[in-house]
Amino acid sequence: MINLKRETAKLLAESSKGLAQYVASASFEFWQRKDFRLYVDFNNISQTEQDRIFNELEISLLGLYILHLEQASMSTKEEQRMVFNALLKDLTPAFLQVLANAGVEEKFINQWDYLINMRLKEYREDLNIALKESSSWEEFKKEKEFHPSWARIETITIDCLSHIRRGKVEKDDPLWKLLRKWLITEDARLNPITQ
């Protein structure tokens, strides 16, 4: 029995590691897209600003996955909840390890840890507001099961856009739609695990 628990814990830790690695690679792929670079005027911003924007993509995708797993763990059976909670417990440390393996210095790893916690607090607060304010909308009266997904994706999209644009968000910003499409696709990748 103890060996089975150890093996299960090891498998879940490996899954978190794979998910963390995926966050980094998917963010990098999106960051390299021509349409994304066009919308952020990539060739006319500094290397520091390019890196900052990449970091925002990573932290946003990580936040999306954490919120997805948290919401899934609230509406499932005890056995699944234990799995989701184990993934949640290991995901941020696994992501920090991905950074360390990529050669990021320890002092910056500590800054990343702080930033992740700060952003997660922001995301959770914004998610709660989005869920509350949209709970009476007609769109969700008949299809309540889509409400948490919509709120999660909109929260991360708006927060990510706001951070990339440094708070200067315009109504018809084409980056908004592009980020939303990307985050919808990425959120759907967790559905086979959480459903």
FENZIZI-V186064 format. One record per residue. N is the residue number from 1. RES is the residue in one small letter. BURIAL is I if it has 24 or more other ideal C-beta (glycine too) atoms within 12 Angstrom, else O. Layout:
n:N res:RES burial:BURIAL
n:N res:RES burial:BURIAL
This chain:
n:1 res:m burial:O
n:2 res:i burial:O
n:3 res:n burial:O
n:4 res:l burial:O
n:5 res:k burial:O
n:6 res:r burial:O
n:7 res:e burial:O
n:8 res:t burial:O
n:9 res:a burial:O
n:10 res:k burial:O
n:11 res:l burial:O
n:12 res:l burial:I
n:13 res:a burial:O
n:14 res:e burial:O
n:15 res:s burial:I
n:16 res:s burial:I
n:17 res:k burial:I
n:18 res:g burial:I
n:19 res:l burial:I
n:20 res:a burial:I
n:21 res:q burial:I
n:22 res:y burial:I
n:23 res:v burial:I
n:24 res:a burial:I
n:25 res:s burial:O
n:26 res:a burial:I
n:27 res:s burial:I
n:28 res:f burial:O
n:29 res:e burial:O
n:30 res:f burial:I
n:31 res:w burial:I
n:32 res:q burial:O
n:33 res:r burial:O
n:34 res:k burial:O
n:35 res:d burial:O
n:36 res:f burial:I
n:37 res:r burial:O
n:38 res:l burial:O
n:39 res:y burial:I
n:40 res:v burial:I
n:41 res:d burial:O
n:42 res:f burial:O
n:43 res:n burial:O
n:44 res:n burial:O
n:45 res:i burial:O
n:46 res:s burial:O
n:47 res:q burial:O
n:48 res:t burial:O
n:49 res:e burial:O
n:50 res:q burial:O
n:51 res:d burial:O
n:52 res:r burial:O
n:53 res:i burial:I
n:54 res:f burial:I
n:55 res:n burial:I
n:56 res:e burial:I
n:57 res:l burial:I
n:58 res:e burial:I
n:59 res:i burial:I
n:60 res:s burial:I
n:61 res:l burial:I
n:62 res:l burial:I
n:63 res:g burial:I
n:64 res:l burial:I
n:65 res:y burial:I
n:66 res:i burial:I
n:67 res:l burial:I
n:68 res:h burial:I
n:69 res:l burial:I
n:70 res:e burial:I
n:71 res:q burial:I
n:72 res:a burial:I
n:73 res:s burial:I
n:74 res:m burial:O
n:75 res:s burial:O
n:76 res:t burial:O
n:77 res:k burial:O
n:78 res:e burial:O
n:79 res:e burial:O
n:80 res:q burial:O
n:81 res:r burial:O
n:82 res:m burial:O
n:83 res:v burial:I
n:84 res:f burial:I
n:85 res:n burial:O
n:86 res:a burial:I
n:87 res:l burial:I
n:88 res:l burial:I
n:89 res:k burial:O
n:90 res:d burial:I
n:91 res:l burial:I
n:92 res:t burial:I
n:93 res:p burial:I
n:94 res:a burial:I
n:95 res:f burial:I
n:96 res:l burial:I
n:97 res:q burial:I
n:98 res:v burial:I
n:99 res:l burial:I
n:100 res:a burial:O
n:101 res:n burial:O
n:102 res:a burial:O
n:103 res:g burial:O
n:104 res:v burial:O
n:105 res:e burial:O
n:106 res:e burial:O
n:107 res:k burial:O
n:108 res:f burial:O
n:109 res:i burial:O
n:110 res:n burial:O
n:111 res:q burial:O
n:112 res:w burial:I
n:113 res:d burial:I
n:114 res:y burial:O
n:115 res:l burial:I
n:116 res:i burial:I
n:117 res:n burial:O
n:118 res:m burial:O
n:119 res:r burial:I
n:120 res:l burial:I
n:121 res:k burial:O
n:122 res:e burial:I
n:123 res:y burial:I
n:124 res:r burial:I
n:125 res:e burial:O
n:126 res:d burial:I
n:127 res:l burial:I
n:128 res:n burial:O
n:129 res:i burial:O
n:130 res:a burial:I
n:131 res:l burial:I
n:132 res:k burial:O
n:133 res:e burial:O
n:134 res:s burial:I
n:135 res:s burial:O
n:136 res:s burial:O
n:137 res:w burial:O
n:138 res:e burial:O
n:139 res:e burial:O
n:140 res:f burial:O
n:141 res:k burial:O
n:142 res:k burial:O
n:143 res:e burial:O
n:144 res:k burial:O
n:145 res:e burial:O
n:146 res:f burial:O
n:147 res:h burial:I
n:148 res:p burial:I
n:149 res:s burial:I
n:150 res:w burial:I
n:151 res:a burial:I
n:152 res:r burial:I
n:153 res:i burial:I
n:154 res:e burial:I
n:155 res:t burial:I
n:156 res:i burial:I
n:157 res:t burial:I
n:158 res:i burial:I
n:159 res:d burial:I
n:160 res:c burial:I
n:161 res:l burial:I
n:162 res:s burial:I
n:163 res:h burial:I
n:164 res:i burial:I
n:165 res:r burial:I
n:166 res:r burial:O
n:167 res:g burial:O
n:168 res:k burial:O
n:169 res:v burial:O
n:170 res:e burial:O
n:171 res:k burial:O
n:172 res:d burial:O
n:173 res:d burial:O
n:174 res:p burial:O
n:175 res:l burial:I
n:176 res:w burial:I
n:177 res:k burial:O
n:178 res:l burial:I
n:179 res:l burial:I
n:180 res:r burial:I
n:181 res:k burial:O
n:182 res:w burial:I
n:183 res:l burial:I
n:184 res:i burial:I
n:185 res:t burial:O
n:186 res:e burial:I
n:187 res:d burial:I
n:188 res:a burial:O
n:189 res:r burial:O
n:190 res:l burial:I
n:191 res:n burial:O
n:192 res:p burial:O
n:193 res:i burial:I
n:194 res:t burial:I
n:195 res:q burial:O
